[in-house]
């Protein structure tokens, strides 16, 4: 399937109905024995954002800013 396909499956399963961090996404894929380095994700997540499948926004927590991803 490739990473793009795995991300689409997560979306279809409703995983992105709540905001998810990159760490959340990686952890969920590990449950399915899908392992990719962190540097691989941005290109595929950006593609899903540009295709309006997902959207992202920044959140602040404990003084840190990070992107979260959610259904479009």
C-alpha positions in Angstrom: 0.0 0.0 0.0 2.7 2.4 0.8 2.5 5.2 3.5 -0.1 7.1 1.5 -2.4 4.1 1.4 -2.0 3.4 5.1 -2.9 7.0 6.0 -6.0 6.7 3.8 -7.0 3.6 5.7 -6.6 5.4 9.0 -8.9 8.1 7.7 -11.5 5.6 6.6 -11.4 4.0 10.0 -12.2 7.4 11.6 -8.8 7.8 13.2 -8.6 11.5 12.2 -12.1 12.3 13.6 -10.1 13.8 16.5 -6.9 15.9 16.1 -3.8 13.7 15.9 -0.2 14.6 16.2 2.6 13.0 14.1 3.5 10.9 17.1 -0.1 9.6 17.4 -0.1 8.7 13.7 3.2 6.9 14.0 2.1 5.0 17.1 -1.2 3.9 15.4 0.7 2.6 12.3 3.1 0.7 14.5 0.1 -1.2 15.8 -0.4 -2.5 12.3 3.3 -3.3 11.9 3.8 -0.3 9.6 7.1 1.5 10.3 8.4 4.6 8.6 10.9 7.2 9.7 9.5 10.5 10.9 11.1 12.3 8.0 8.9 10.4 5.6 5.5 11.6 6.9 5.5 15.3 6.0 5.4 14.8 2.3 2.4 12.4 2.5 0.5 14.4 5.1 1.0 17.5 3.0 -0.4 15.7 0.0 -3.5 14.7 1.9 -3.9 18.3 3.0 -3.5 19.7 -0.5 -6.1 17.1 -1.7 -8.4 18.4 1.1 -8.7 14.9 2.7 -7.1 16.2 5.9 -6.5 19.6 7.4 -4.0 20.7 9.9 -3.6 23.4 12.5 -1.1 24.3 15.2 -1.7 23.6 18.9 0.3 24.7 21.9 0.9 22.4 24.8 3.4 22.8 27.6 5.0 25.7 25.8 5.5 23.7 22.6 3.9 24.3 19.3 3.1 21.4 17.0 0.8 20.5 14.1 -2.2 18.3 14.5 -4.1 16.6 11.7 -7.9 16.1 11.5 -10.5 15.2 8.8 -11.2 17.9 6.4 
